[in-house]
Amino acid sequence: MRKLVYGQLAALILLVLLMSGCGGLTAVADPVIIPAVNDTAVSQPTLANNPPTPLTDTVAPVDDSLVNLLAQEQAFINVYDQVNPAVVNIAIGSGQGSGFLYDQQGHIVTNNHVVAGGGDILVTFSDGSQSSARVVGTDPDSDLAVIRVEQFPANVIPVTLADSDALQVGQLVIAIGNPFGLQGSMTTGIVSALGRLLPANSSSGASYSIPDVIQTDAAINPGNSGGPLLDIQGQVIGVNSAIESPVRGSSGIGYAVPSNIVSVVAPQLIANGKVAHPWLGIAGTSLNESIAKTLGLPETQRGVLVSSVTGSGPAAAAGLRGGNGNNGLGGDVIVGVDGRSVASFDDLLGYIMQYTAVGQTIQLDVLRNGAVSTIPVTLQPRPSSS
């Protein structure tokens, strides 16, 4: 009987080897396991000494990079599920844009340029429900506006604003909006740059800029205007407002008004329908190596060169001096405000717009004739805001 069993075993092994050579079976790593020919197991010392490896031990471990990628993917999904219900489509006249629910009273933040054309406003939520809206307030100088709906879905939670001053270049960001009317679209990217200046369409015709603007490579297209730019926690870090592109579409350069400006502007629009922006009353430029060298200053000197001073403005009243009429050089250089250093025009404008109020007196550190002195200036409302 033992010879018969071993003979059958040898025949089976030969059959496996022949079929493997002919491509009939995939080669199997040692040991080769052959089932018993009957209910009594065949004695195989080699198998006893080399037991089969459990299946779980043969599965390759998941790579850490894949784990991290899946975690990031889930984070994006979570943000969309959390925030998208609060993002709305705004249809007005023949145009449309985006916005987001700001509070439980039905106030919605969007861009001023979305609603500036006037007309009936229809707001559509992610669940398809619709509501008419009215304009509560607009601010061309920050390109922000607030509209209000009387009703919105019960499960919609207003957004949370983050601290945009804490942003870093390279940080992951998410944009949700309605590009080309495609409601509820999400795109991702990073913070490409910080501290950009974006020209504002002032109602007075004056040339003002929005400071501390966020640049991102997240795809932003017509229809995204007014929608939120979010961090990976789903907090709003900015309001998508503009793109820079040779065509009517994303080229990887989008701009968002920072959330810290939203936190200043939105409450005033809700309370008063307009914003009183503090105003210094100067025109100037950021000091760079070339200008510093021309002025006879150290090439590393930074600050804001005052090129001109508005005659009736607060800076003129405080005695600040502008440059000469030919090239704007020779004026005061502002190097600090309220104990903070000022390296660029964006530093100065950003501080005034976000952290001061009309009627407040600020302390400017001014470099003049080689010496730094501190000059108090009482801020007035911008002419377009009065």
MARKE-533385 format. One line per 5 residues: number of its first residue (from 1); their letters; for each residue x, y, z of C-alpha. Coordinates in nm, 2 decimals, always signed. Layout:
BEGIN
NUM) A) X,Y,Z  ...;
This chain:
BEGIN
1) MRKLV) +0.00,+0.00,+0.00  +0.29,+0.24,+0.10  +0.45,+0.18,-0.24  +0.12,+0.26,-0.42  +0.08,+0.59,-0.23;
6) YGQLA) +0.44,+0.69,-0.30  +0.40,+0.59,-0.66  +0.09,+0.81,-0.70  +0.27,+1.09,-0.53  +0.56,+1.07,-0.77;
11) ALILL) +0.32,+1.06,-1.06  +0.14,+1.37,-0.95  +0.47,+1.56,-0.89  +0.58,+1.47,-1.25  +0.24,+1.58,-1.38;
16) VLLMS) +0.27,+1.92,-1.21  +0.62,+1.97,-1.34  +0.52,+1.88,-1.70  +0.22,+2.11,-1.69  +0.43,+2.40,-1.55;
21) GCGGL) +0.68,+2.36,-1.83  +0.40,+2.37,-2.08  +0.25,+2.68,-1.94  -0.06,+2.50,-1.80  +0.02,+2.61,-1.44;
26) TAVAD) +0.19,+2.90,-1.28  +0.51,+2.80,-1.10  +0.45,+2.77,-0.72  +0.72,+2.84,-0.47  +0.84,+2.56,-0.24;
31) PVIIP) +0.70,+2.37,-0.07  +0.45,+2.21,-0.32  +0.15,+2.09,-0.12  -0.03,+1.79,-0.26  -0.36,+1.67,-0.10;
36) AVNDT) -0.39,+1.33,+0.05  -0.54,+1.06,-0.17  -0.78,+0.96,+0.10  -0.90,+1.06,+0.44  -0.58,+0.94,+0.59;
41) AVSQP) -0.30,+1.20,+0.55  +0.01,+1.09,+0.37  +0.32,+1.11,+0.58  +0.55,+1.38,+0.44  +0.84,+1.47,+0.67;
46) TLANN) +0.94,+1.76,+0.44  +0.60,+1.92,+0.50  +0.62,+1.87,+0.87  +0.96,+2.04,+0.88  +0.85,+2.32,+0.64;
51) PPTPL) +0.48,+2.41,+0.72  +0.29,+2.62,+0.47  +0.33,+3.00,+0.52  -0.01,+3.15,+0.64  -0.17,+3.37,+0.37;
56) TDTVA) -0.15,+3.68,+0.58  +0.22,+3.66,+0.59  +0.25,+3.66,+0.21  +0.06,+3.98,+0.16  +0.29,+4.28,+0.10;
61) PVDDS) +0.26,+4.55,+0.36  +0.08,+4.87,+0.25  +0.33,+5.14,+0.17  +0.32,+5.45,+0.41  +0.29,+5.68,+0.11;
66) LVNLL) -0.03,+5.51,+0.01  -0.17,+5.54,+0.36  -0.09,+5.91,+0.36  -0.24,+5.96,+0.02  -0.56,+5.78,+0.12;
71) AQEQA) -0.58,+6.00,+0.44  -0.54,+6.31,+0.23  -0.81,+6.18,-0.01  -1.05,+6.12,+0.28  -0.97,+6.47,+0.42;
76) FINVY) -1.08,+6.62,+0.09  -1.40,+6.41,+0.09  -1.47,+6.53,+0.45  -1.43,+6.89,+0.36  -1.66,+6.87,+0.06;
81) DQVNP) -1.93,+6.69,+0.27  -1.89,+6.94,+0.54  -1.89,+7.27,+0.34  -2.06,+7.21,+0.01  -2.41,+7.24,+0.16;
86) AVVNI) -2.32,+7.59,+0.27  -2.20,+7.69,-0.08  -2.46,+7.84,-0.30  -2.51,+7.93,-0.67  -2.62,+8.29,-0.72;
91) AIGSG) -2.81,+8.38,-1.04  -2.87,+8.74,-1.10  -2.97,+8.89,-1.44  -2.78,+8.70,-1.71  -2.49,+8.63,-1.48;
96) QGSGF) -2.41,+8.39,-1.20  -2.15,+8.34,-0.93  -2.10,+8.17,-0.59  -2.14,+8.25,-0.23  -2.15,+8.08,+0.11;
101) LYDQQ) -2.37,+8.09,+0.42  -2.22,+8.32,+0.68  -2.45,+8.29,+0.97  -2.78,+8.14,+1.09  -2.97,+8.46,+0.99;
106) GHIVT) -2.94,+8.37,+0.63  -2.66,+8.61,+0.54  -2.45,+8.50,+0.24  -2.11,+8.64,+0.16  -2.01,+8.68,-0.21;
111) NNHVV) -1.82,+8.92,-0.43  -1.94,+9.27,-0.50  -1.89,+9.22,-0.87  -2.13,+8.92,-0.87  -2.42,+9.14,-0.76;
116) AGGGD) -2.31,+9.49,-0.88  -2.51,+9.47,-1.20  -2.84,+9.46,-1.01  -3.15,+9.26,-1.07  -3.35,+8.98,-0.91;
121) ILVTF) -3.13,+8.73,-0.72  -3.20,+8.36,-0.70  -3.00,+8.14,-0.47  -2.97,+7.77,-0.52  -2.85,+7.54,-0.25;
126) SDGSQ) -2.67,+7.20,-0.30  -2.99,+7.01,-0.24  -3.16,+7.19,-0.52  -3.38,+7.41,-0.30  -3.41,+7.77,-0.41;
131) SSARV) -3.48,+8.11,-0.25  -3.49,+8.47,-0.36  -3.24,+8.70,-0.19  -3.19,+9.07,-0.14  -2.87,+9.27,-0.12;
136) VGTDP) -2.78,+9.37,+0.24  -2.46,+9.57,+0.16  -2.18,+9.60,-0.09  -1.82,+9.72,-0.07  -1.64,+9.78,-0.40;
141) DSDLA) -1.31,+9.86,-0.22  -1.28,+9.50,-0.10  -1.49,+9.34,-0.37  -1.72,+9.19,-0.11  -2.10,+9.19,-0.07;
146) VIRVE) -2.36,+9.04,+0.16  -2.70,+8.91,+0.05  -2.97,+8.75,+0.25  -3.22,+8.47,+0.21  -3.52,+8.43,+0.43;
151) QFPAN) -3.51,+8.05,+0.43  -3.24,+7.79,+0.38  -3.22,+7.41,+0.43  -3.23,+7.32,+0.80  -2.92,+7.09,+0.78;
156) VIPVT) -2.70,+7.37,+0.64  -2.43,+7.48,+0.88  -2.27,+7.83,+0.82  -1.90,+7.83,+0.74  -1.62,+7.91,+0.99;
161) LADSD) -1.36,+8.17,+0.91  -0.99,+8.09,+0.96  -0.71,+8.33,+1.05  -0.56,+8.42,+0.71  -0.25,+8.57,+0.87;
166) ALQVG) -0.15,+8.22,+0.97  -0.13,+8.09,+0.61  +0.19,+7.96,+0.46  +0.30,+7.92,+0.10  +0.26,+7.56,+0.00;
171) QLVIA) -0.04,+7.49,+0.23  -0.31,+7.27,+0.08  -0.63,+7.46,-0.02  -0.97,+7.37,-0.16  -1.21,+7.58,-0.38;
176) IGNPF) -1.58,+7.50,-0.40  -1.81,+7.69,-0.63  -2.00,+7.69,-0.95  -1.75,+7.74,-1.24  -1.94,+7.80,-1.57;
181) GLQGS) -2.26,+7.72,-1.38  -2.14,+7.36,-1.28  -2.28,+7.36,-0.93  -2.09,+7.21,-0.64  -1.75,+7.18,-0.82;
186) MTTGI) -1.44,+7.13,-0.60  -1.08,+7.19,-0.70  -0.76,+7.16,-0.50  -0.42,+7.32,-0.50  -0.18,+7.51,-0.27;
191) VSALG) -0.12,+7.86,-0.15  +0.11,+7.98,-0.43  +0.19,+8.32,-0.28  +0.08,+8.56,-0.01  +0.06,+8.94,+0.02;
196) RLLPA) -0.06,+9.02,-0.34  -0.22,+9.35,-0.41  -0.54,+9.33,-0.61  -0.68,+9.65,-0.78  -1.03,+9.73,-0.65;
201) NSSSG) -1.31,+9.89,-0.85  -1.38,+10.18,-0.61  -1.72,+10.35,-0.64  -1.54,+10.68,-0.62  -1.31,+10.61,-0.91;
206) ASYSI) -1.01,+10.64,-0.69  -0.73,+10.39,-0.72  -0.73,+10.16,-0.42  -0.60,+9.81,-0.38  -0.71,+9.51,-0.18;
211) PDVIQ) -0.41,+9.40,+0.04  -0.29,+9.06,+0.16  -0.46,+8.88,-0.13  -0.40,+8.50,-0.15  -0.26,+8.36,-0.48;
216) TDAAI) -0.35,+7.99,-0.55  -0.31,+7.74,-0.83  -0.64,+7.57,-0.74  -0.85,+7.59,-1.06  -1.08,+7.90,-1.04;
221) NPGNS) -1.30,+7.99,-1.34  -1.59,+8.23,-1.41  -1.87,+8.13,-1.18  -1.63,+8.06,-0.89  -1.64,+8.43,-0.79;
226) GGPLL) -1.77,+8.47,-0.44  -1.71,+8.10,-0.34  -1.49,+8.00,-0.05  -1.12,+7.91,-0.06  -1.08,+7.66,+0.23;
231) DIQGQ) -0.80,+7.50,+0.43  -0.78,+7.12,+0.48  -1.00,+7.16,+0.80  -1.28,+7.31,+0.59  -1.24,+7.66,+0.73;
236) VIGVN) -1.27,+7.96,+0.49  -0.93,+8.13,+0.43  -1.05,+8.35,+0.15  -1.32,+8.45,-0.11  -1.23,+8.35,-0.46;
241) SAIES) -1.24,+8.68,-0.66  -1.03,+8.69,-0.97  -0.80,+8.50,-1.21  -0.50,+8.61,-1.42  -0.53,+8.44,-1.76;
246) PVRGS) -0.49,+8.51,-2.13  -0.82,+8.32,-2.18  -1.15,+8.31,-2.01  -1.05,+8.02,-1.78  -0.80,+7.91,-1.52;
251) SGIGY) -0.43,+7.93,-1.60  -0.32,+7.83,-1.25  -0.32,+8.19,-1.11  -0.62,+8.27,-0.90  -0.67,+8.53,-0.63;
256) AVPSN) -0.88,+8.53,-0.31  -0.97,+8.81,-0.07  -0.83,+8.69,+0.27  -1.07,+8.58,+0.54  -0.94,+8.84,+0.79;
261) IVSVV) -1.07,+9.12,+0.56  -1.40,+8.93,+0.53  -1.42,+8.92,+0.91  -1.39,+9.30,+0.92  -1.61,+9.39,+0.62;
266) APQLI) -1.90,+9.14,+0.65  -2.02,+9.26,+1.00  -2.02,+9.62,+0.88  -2.22,+9.53,+0.57  -2.47,+9.35,+0.78;
271) ANGKV) -2.50,+9.63,+1.03  -2.48,+9.94,+0.81  -2.50,+9.82,+0.45  -2.16,+9.98,+0.38  -1.80,+9.99,+0.51;
276) AHPWL) -1.60,+10.29,+0.65  -1.25,+10.20,+0.55  -0.97,+10.38,+0.74  -0.77,+10.60,+0.51  -0.41,+10.73,+0.54;
281) GIAGT) -0.42,+10.95,+0.22  -0.09,+10.87,+0.05  +0.04,+10.72,-0.27  +0.35,+10.52,-0.25  +0.56,+10.22,-0.35;
286) SLNES) +0.76,+9.95,-0.19  +1.12,+10.03,-0.14  +1.35,+9.79,-0.33  +1.73,+9.77,-0.37  +1.73,+9.99,-0.68;
291) IAKTL) +1.52,+10.27,-0.53  +1.71,+10.25,-0.20  +2.04,+10.29,-0.39  +1.90,+10.59,-0.58  +1.80,+10.76,-0.26;
296) GLPET) +2.14,+10.70,-0.11  +2.01,+10.45,+0.14  +2.15,+10.11,+0.23  +2.05,+9.86,-0.04  +1.89,+9.64,+0.22;
301) QRGVL) +1.66,+9.92,+0.34  +1.29,+9.83,+0.31  +0.98,+10.03,+0.37  +0.72,+10.24,+0.18  +0.84,+10.54,-0.01;
306) VSSVT) +0.57,+10.81,+0.00  +0.55,+10.94,-0.35  +0.26,+11.19,-0.29  +0.03,+11.30,-0.01  -0.34,+11.39,-0.06;
311) GSGPA) -0.38,+11.75,+0.04  -0.69,+11.70,+0.25  -0.59,+11.37,+0.39  -0.48,+11.26,+0.74  -0.12,+11.20,+0.63;
316) AAAGL) -0.09,+11.56,+0.51  -0.25,+11.69,+0.83  +0.01,+11.50,+1.03  +0.30,+11.65,+0.82  +0.41,+11.35,+0.61;
321) RGGNG) +0.60,+11.45,+0.30  +0.58,+11.32,-0.06  +0.84,+11.30,-0.32  +0.91,+11.55,-0.60  +0.68,+11.59,-0.89;
326) NNGLG) +0.92,+11.45,-1.15  +0.99,+11.10,-1.02  +0.82,+11.07,-0.68  +1.16,+11.02,-0.51  +1.27,+11.21,-0.21;
331) GDVIV) +0.96,+11.16,+0.01  +0.94,+11.01,+0.35  +1.00,+10.63,+0.39  +0.75,+10.46,+0.63  +0.94,+10.18,+0.81;
336) GVDGR) +0.70,+10.09,+1.09  +0.34,+10.12,+1.22  +0.23,+10.08,+1.58  +0.55,+9.90,+1.66  +0.53,+9.66,+1.36;
341) SVASF) +0.80,+9.67,+1.09  +0.68,+9.77,+0.74  +0.87,+9.62,+0.45  +0.62,+9.68,+0.17  +0.31,+9.87,+0.08;
346) DDLLG) +0.11,+9.56,+0.13  +0.23,+9.54,+0.49  +0.11,+9.90,+0.56  -0.22,+9.88,+0.38  -0.29,+9.53,+0.52;
351) YIMQY) -0.24,+9.65,+0.87  -0.46,+9.96,+0.83  -0.74,+9.77,+0.66  -0.76,+9.48,+0.90  -0.65,+9.62,+1.24;
356) TAVGQ) -0.75,+9.98,+1.25  -1.07,+10.19,+1.24  -1.18,+10.53,+1.13  -1.09,+10.79,+1.40  -0.81,+10.57,+1.54;
361) TIQLD) -0.46,+10.73,+1.58  -0.17,+10.52,+1.46  +0.20,+10.57,+1.51  +0.41,+10.58,+1.19  +0.79,+10.53,+1.21;
366) VLRNG) +0.92,+10.75,+0.93  +1.27,+10.77,+0.79  +1.35,+11.13,+0.69  +1.69,+11.28,+0.62  +1.87,+10.97,+0.76;
371) AVSTI) +1.68,+10.97,+1.09  +1.37,+10.78,+1.21  +1.10,+10.97,+1.39  +0.75,+10.86,+1.51  +0.46,+11.06,+1.37;
376) PVTLQ) +0.10,+11.01,+1.50  -0.17,+11.01,+1.23  -0.54,+11.00,+1.29  -0.72,+10.80,+1.03  -1.02,+10.93,+0.83;
381) PRPSS) -1.27,+10.74,+0.62  -1.19,+10.69,+0.26  -1.37,+10.94,+0.04  -1.56,+10.65,-0.12  -1.67,+10.53,+0.22;
386) S) -1.80,+10.86,+0.36;
